[in-house]
Amino acid sequence: MNTAADFTKYKMSHLSWTQYRERLKIAPLVILPVGALEQHGPHLPMACDALLAEAIALRLAANINGLVMPPLSYGYKSQERSGGGQCFPGTTSLDGITLIHTLRDILRELFRHGAMHILVLNGHVENQWFLTEGIDLALREITQSQPVNRVSRCEYWNYTPQNVLERIFDGPFPGVDLEHAALIETSMMLALYPHLVDTSAFPEDMLADFPAHDTYPQKGDGVPVSGVLAPLSSASADKGWLLINSTVECLAAAFKPE
Ligand SMILES: [Zn+2]
């Protein structure tokens, strides 16, 4: 499925409340994509994480007839060893407690609407435990008289098959953390949003080398000036589609209606 596909009917925000009410009765899954507004090198837009999470969510929804909420486009603070840190202009982050409560509030509303299974589809490494806490607080509020709601959380890249990663990387996989704005994200952006990628601004290939600890206040030590943490020059739209399609296929297998 490519960018030309029409995903309108899977977008909660594009439905009327009456359409939503009817769709919710049959949708096996409501998906909330979560990203960040964060520097992604000189070549990618700062909304990268939200754009990718939403694109994958829409393709998953089309596969299983689910519904997709508008993405949560702000995330927890960028960390140097996974996103370059907070030293870059443009990176606009939430305190952990804000993210926790924002997710808790959204989930509370979805429970009220009657959504039975919700997937929080995360596209920003630093978000994960704050999202988990938001889910926990929301579930704790459910009273005994309410139906049992289920909430799943996943980082979409955990559904990318290992054999696809081995094909994409001509050498050892540097790990998800250092993939910030690098080969995986750049390839997927080239596939989905080529008009938002500035190929003339690709930085020179380099692999960031960090100690195994964090130090605060952040000073940006060891963060490449480009903000990109791993090589990306071999990025391509073909690799992007391979990543997207295989990831969506595995997600659909995991979340298909029972
Ligand atoms: Zn990213």
Boltz pocket constraint, residues with backbone or C-beta under 6 A from the ligand:
constraints:
  - pocket:
      binder: B
      contacts: [[A, 40], [A, 48], [A, 49], [A, 123], [A, 124], [A, 180], [A, 181], [A, 185]]
      max_distance: 6.0
